[in-house]
Amino acid sequence: MHEKLKIKALRKLILPVLAILFLYFGFMTVYTFAYPATTPAGRNTLLQQKIEYDYQVYPKESILYPAETEWLPSGNESYFSALTKKITVQVTGEIIAGEGGTAEGDFRLNLWLRSPGRWEKELPFEPDISSARTENNTLTYNANFDLPLQEATALAEAIIEEVQVRPREGLVLVISSMLEPTAAGADHTAPVTPLQAEFLFIIDGPLIIPQGNQMFKEATFASPAGEAPQYVRFFGLPVTVSAGKLLFPSLALLVAMASGSYYMEAVKNNVHPAKNKQPRELEKIRKKLGGRLVRADVIRDTGSIFKVEVREYKELARLADELEKPVIEVVSQKDTDNAMAGYFVLDGETMYFYRLKYGHSDKIASPVARHELKQNHGGSQAARPS
């Protein structure tokens, strides 16, 4: 009895469990489709790049610039070519990597002689470039050099003589710089768009005119090359998002189908509980008893018979084997709402019986009790095998 109650209680939990699983798989389906299947192979790294130009103009001793004049600072609109002894330029390139990244890269510097809109020629000039690192996330490049004004002027005159055209707007001496960083993290090295900058010195007859920004900055993210699959957790186990997009909808569909089937079966059993249970139970007993079974409509009872009720039909089958007696089956054909079956073994004045009840026990009488009621009203009948 306790086992049957446990089974009944467990059956009541099946539908709520299936509903919870359906909601869970439905949520996981929406969750996986809301996220990309892959992510970059490493973490994005914030990079800051900077190129800065500075210069000092050293004048020749003159009325305007006596001997105690050391140098002229940057920022003037122009300088006199005849009074300029030299121009010293400082170019600084800096790479600053964000948290978790290491600043790496390269710095290049070139000098160009340009006639605007006509021609351009690179000067054979390679300044010394030094580098310094502050911890891991800052890398600085420095270049200090004197502008080759005489060499540039001589090359320009040679080109002008060759092309027979003198620039109307003067010659331009271009300092071109390029910072090429890479963001090196713990698990990746990603290329980043280089930062380019130019600063100009226009040589226009008697004047040298500086032109351009002295500071160039840029912040960017370095994304690593390649992609890695993204995972979700399924009962504690990692599952790729790609696999989850197939797995979770399939599981949700299976649970929905199982829930529907179980619900329909439950409804069917609730409408005709006895009709569904009785045939299965009778078939099971008849299969077990086999050729020992004799079917009858009713069985005669007398007051002198000693009646013994057993709990299981297997016990009745064992008694029938020991006594070498048949098992008599009496099945009610009238009371279909409260269907019952009784099995009997007769041994002289002793009657062993086993009965099955369907429905409410207070509304169902055993075959023996029903026959005793008939006998009290003068209605006893002999057993008639079917």
C-alpha positions in Angstrom: 0.0 0.0 0.0 2.8 2.4 0.9 4.6 1.6 -2.4 1.4 2.4 -4.3 1.1 5.7 -2.5 4.7 6.6 -3.3 4.2 5.8 -7.0 1.0 7.8 -7.1 2.7 10.8 -5.5 5.6 10.5 -8.0 3.2 10.5 -10.9 1.7 13.7 -9.7 5.1 15.3 -9.9 5.7 14.3 -13.5 3.7 17.0 -15.2 5.2 19.9 -13.0 8.7 18.6 -13.7 8.0 18.5 -17.4 6.7 22.1 -17.3 9.8 23.3 -15.5 12.1 21.6 -18.0 10.1 23.1 -20.9 10.5 26.6 -19.4 14.2 26.0 -18.8 14.9 24.8 -22.3 12.8 27.6 -23.7 14.9 30.1 -21.7 18.1 28.6 -22.8 16.9 28.7 -26.5 16.3 32.4 -26.2 19.5 33.0 -24.3 21.7 31.2 -26.9 20.1 32.9 -29.9 20.7 36.3 -28.2 24.5 35.9 -28.2 27.0 35.4 -31.0 28.4 32.0 -31.5 32.0 33.2 -31.4 34.0 36.0 -29.8 37.4 37.4 -30.5 40.2 35.1 -29.6 41.5 37.4 -26.9 40.5 40.5 -25.0 40.3 43.9 -26.7 43.1 46.2 -25.5 42.8 50.0 -25.4 45.7 51.8 -27.0 46.7 55.4 -26.9 49.1 56.7 -29.6 50.8 60.1 -29.7 53.3 61.8 -31.9 54.6 65.2 -30.8 56.9 67.7 -32.7 59.0 70.4 -31.1 61.9 72.5 -32.5 64.3 75.3 -31.6 65.7 77.7 -34.1 69.4 78.7 -33.5 70.1 82.1 -35.1 73.3 83.5 -36.4 74.8 86.4 -34.6 73.3 89.6 -36.0 71.8 92.9 -35.1 68.5 91.2 -34.3 70.0 88.3 -32.5 73.1 89.3 -30.5 75.6 86.8 -29.3 73.8 86.2 -26.0 70.7 84.9 -27.9 70.9 81.1 -27.4 67.9 79.9 -29.4 64.4 80.9 -30.6 61.5 78.9 -29.3 58.9 77.2 -31.5 55.7 79.0 -32.2 56.8 82.0 -34.3 55.0 82.5 -37.6 58.3 82.6 -39.6 62.1 82.8 -39.3 64.6 84.6 -41.5 66.6 82.2 -43.7 69.7 84.4 -43.8 69.8 84.6 -40.0 69.1 81.0 -39.3 72.1 78.9 -38.3 70.3 75.6 -37.7 66.9 74.2 -36.7 66.9 71.3 -34.2 63.9 69.1 -34.2 62.6 66.7 -31.5 60.0 64.1 -32.5 58.4 61.9 -29.8 56.3 58.8 -30.5 54.4 57.2 -27.6 52.3 54.0 -27.3 50.3 53.5 -24.1 48.5 50.1 -23.7 45.5 49.6 -21.4 45.2 47.2 -18.5 46.2 43.7 -19.4 48.1 44.7 -22.5 51.8 45.3 -23.4 52.8 48.2 -25.7 54.8 47.0 -28.7 55.4 48.5 -32.0 57.7 50.4 -34.3 58.4 54.1 -35.1 59.6 55.4 -38.5 60.7 58.9 -39.5 61.4 60.2 -43.0 62.3 63.6 -44.6 60.8 64.7 -47.9 61.4 67.6 -50.2 58.2 68.7 -51.9 57.1 71.1 -54.5 53.3 71.4 -53.8 51.3 69.9 -56.7 54.4 69.1 -58.8 57.0 66.7 -57.3 58.2 65.1 -54.2 61.6 63.6 -53.3 62.7 61.7 -50.2 66.0 62.9 -48.7 68.7 60.4 -47.9 68.4 61.0 -44.2 68.2 58.5 -41.3 68.1 60.1 -37.9 68.9 58.1 -34.8 65.8 56.9 -32.9 66.0 55.8 -29.3 63.3 53.9 -27.4 62.4 53.6 -23.7 59.8 51.5 -21.8 57.9 52.5 -18.7 56.9 49.2 -17.1 54.9 47.2 -19.7 52.2 49.4 -20.9 54.1 52.5 -22.1 56.7 52.6 -25.0 58.3 55.9 -26.0 60.4 56.7 -29.1 62.6 59.8 -29.3 64.5 61.3 -32.3 66.6 64.5 -32.1 68.3 65.9 -35.2 69.2 69.0 -37.1 67.2 69.8 -40.2 69.5 69.4 -43.3 68.7 72.8 -44.7 71.7 73.1 -46.9 71.3 69.6 -48.3 67.6 70.2 -49.0 68.3 73.5 -50.7 71.0 72.0 -52.9 68.8 69.1 -53.9 65.9 71.5 -54.7 68.1 73.6 -56.9 69.3 70.6 -58.8 65.7 69.4 -59.4 64.6 72.9 -60.4 67.4 73.1 -62.9 66.4 69.8 -64.3 62.7 70.5 -64.7 63.2 74.2 -65.5 60.2 75.1 -63.3 60.6 77.0 -60.0 57.9 76.5 -57.4 55.8 79.6 -56.9 54.8 78.8 -53.4 58.3 77.8 -52.2 59.8 74.5 -51.3 58.4 72.4 -48.4 60.6 70.3 -46.1 58.3 67.6 -44.7 59.0 65.6 -41.5 56.9 62.5 -41.9 56.4 60.2 -38.9 54.6 56.9 -38.5 53.8 55.0 -35.3 53.0 51.3 -35.9 51.8 49.8 -32.6 50.7 46.2 -31.8 48.8 45.3 -28.7 50.4 42.3 -27.2 48.4 40.6 -24.5 48.8 37.4 -22.6 47.3 35.3 -25.4 47.4 37.4 -28.6 49.2 40.0 -30.7 46.9 42.1 -32.8 47.9 44.7 -35.5 46.5 48.2 -35.0 46.0 51.0 -37.5 49.2 53.1 -37.5 49.2 56.8 -36.5 50.7 59.1 -39.2 51.8 62.7 -38.8 53.5 65.4 -40.7 55.1 68.7 -39.8 56.2 71.2 -42.5 58.9 73.8 -42.9 58.1 76.0 -45.9 61.3 77.5 -47.4 59.9 80.5 -49.3 62.8 82.8 -50.3 64.0 84.8 -47.3 61.6 83.1 -44.9 61.3 79.7 -43.2 57.7 79.1 -42.2 56.8 76.3 -39.8 53.3 74.8 -40.5 51.2 72.1 -39.0 50.0 70.6 -35.7 52.7 69.8 -33.2 50.6 67.2 -31.4 48.8 64.2 -32.9 46.8 61.8 -30.7 44.6 58.8 -31.3 42.9 56.2 -29.1 41.9 52.9 -30.5 41.0 49.3 -29.5 43.3 46.5 -30.6 41.2 43.4 -31.4 43.0 40.1 -31.6 42.9 38.2 -34.9 40.8 35.0 -35.0 37.7 34.0 -33.1 36.9 31.6 -30.3 33.7 29.7 -29.6 31.4 31.1 -26.9 30.1 28.7 -24.2 27.0 28.5 -22.1 26.4 26.3 -19.0 24.0 23.3 -19.3 23.5 21.7 -15.9 27.1 22.7 -15.0 28.6 21.5 -18.3 30.0 23.8 -21.0 28.1 23.8 -24.3 29.0 25.9 -27.3 26.5 28.5 -28.4 26.4 26.9 -31.8 25.5 23.5 -30.4 23.0 25.1 -27.9 21.1 26.7 -30.8 20.3 23.1 -32.0 20.2 21.3 -28.7 17.9 23.5 -26.6 15.1 23.9 -29.2 15.1 20.2 -29.8 14.9 19.4 -26.0 12.1 21.9 -25.6 10.2 20.3 -28.4 10.7 16.8 -26.9 9.6 17.9 -23.5 6.5 19.6 -25.0 5.6 16.4 -26.8 6.1 14.3 -23.7 4.0 16.7 -21.7 1.2 16.5 -24.2 1.2 12.8 -24.3 1.3 12.5 -20.5 -1.6 14.9 -20.2 -3.7 13.1 -22.7 -3.1 9.8 -21.0 -4.0 11.4 -17.6 -7.2 12.8 -19.0 -8.1 9.4 -20.5 -7.5 7.6 -17.2 -9.5 10.2 -15.3 -12.5 9.7 -17.6 -12.5 5.9 -17.4 -10.2 4.9 -14.5 -11.8 1.5 -13.8 -12.2 0.6 -17.5 -8.6 1.3 -18.1 -7.2 -0.4 -15.0 -9.4 -3.5 -14.8 -8.6 -5.1 -18.2 -4.8 -4.7 -17.6 -5.0 -6.2 -14.1 -7.2 -9.1 -15.2 -5.0 -9.9 -18.2 -2.0 -9.9 -15.9 -3.7 -12.4 -13.4 -5.1 -14.6 -16.1 -1.7 -14.8 -17.7 -0.1 -15.8 -14.4 -2.7 -18.5 -13.5 -2.9 -19.9 -17.0 -4.6 -23.3 -17.3 -5.5 -23.4 -13.5 -8.2 -20.8 -14.1 -11.9 -21.7 -14.2 -14.4 -18.9 -14.9 -17.8 -18.7 -13.3 -20.7 -16.1 -12.9 -21.3 -16.7 -9.1 -20.1 -19.1 -6.4 -22.3 -20.8 -3.8 -21.7 -19.9 -0.2 -22.9 -21.7 2.9 -22.7 -20.7 6.5 -20.4 -23.6 7.3 -17.6 -22.5 4.9 -14.5 -21.1 6.5 -13.4 -18.1 4.3 -9.7 -17.0 4.1 -8.8 -13.8 2.2 -5.2 -13.5 0.8 -3.5 -10.2 -0.1 -1.9 -11.2 -3.4 -3.1 -13.4 -6.2 0.3 -15.0 -6.3 -0.4 -16.5 -2.8 -3.7 -17.9 -4.2 -1.9 -19.4 -7.1 0.6 -21.0 -4.8 -2.2 -22.5 -2.6 -3.9 -23.8 -5.8 -0.7 -25.6 -6.7 -0.2 -27.1 -3.3 -3.8 -28.2 -3.0 -4.0 -29.2 -6.7 -7.2 -27.3 -7.0 -8.4 -25.0 -9.8 -8.7 -21.2 -9.4 -12.3 -20.0 -9.9 -12.7 -16.5 -11.4 -16.0 -14.6 -10.7 -16.2 -11.3 -12.5 -19.1 -8.9 -12.1 -20.8 -8.2 -15.5 -23.4 -5.8 -14.1 -21.7 -3.2 -11.9 -19.4 -1.6 -14.4 -18.9 1.6 -12.5 -17.6 -0.3 -9.5 -16.1 -3.2 -11.3 -14.6 -6.1 -9.3 -13.0 -9.5 -9.7 -12.8 -12.3 -7.3 -10.6 -15.5 -7.4 -11.4 -18.5 -5.3 -9.8 -21.9 -4.4 -12.1 -24.4 -2.6 -10.7 -27.0 -0.3 -13.5 -28.8 1.5 -15.1 -26.4 3.9 -12.3 -23.8 3.5 -12.5 -21.2 0.7 -9.4 -19.1 -0.1 -10.1 -16.0 -2.1 -8.5 -12.9 -3.5 -10.4 -9.8 -4.6 -9.6 -6.6 -6.6 -11.5 -3.4 -6.0 -11.8 -0.4 -8.3 -13.2 2.9 -7.2 -14.3 3.7 -3.6 -14.0 0.8 -1.2 -17.1 1.7 0.7 -19.2 1.2 -2.4 -17.8 -2.1 -3.5 -18.6 -5.5 -2.0 -16.6 -8.6 -2.5 -18.1 -11.5 -4.5 -18.4 -13.5 -1.2 -20.2 -10.7 0.6 -22.6 -10.1 -2.3 -23.4 -13.9 -2.3 -24.0 -13.9 1.4 -26.4 -11.1 0.9 -28.3 -13.1 -1.7 -28.4 -16.2 0.6 -29.9 -14.2 3.4 -32.7 -13.2 1.1 -33.1 -16.8 -0.2 -31.3 -16.2 -3.4 -28.4 -18.8 -3.4 -27.3 -20.3 -6.7 -24.9 -23.0 -7.8 -21.7 -21.9 -9.4 -22.0 -21.9 -13.2 -18.8 -22.1 -15.2 -18.7 -19.7 -18.1 
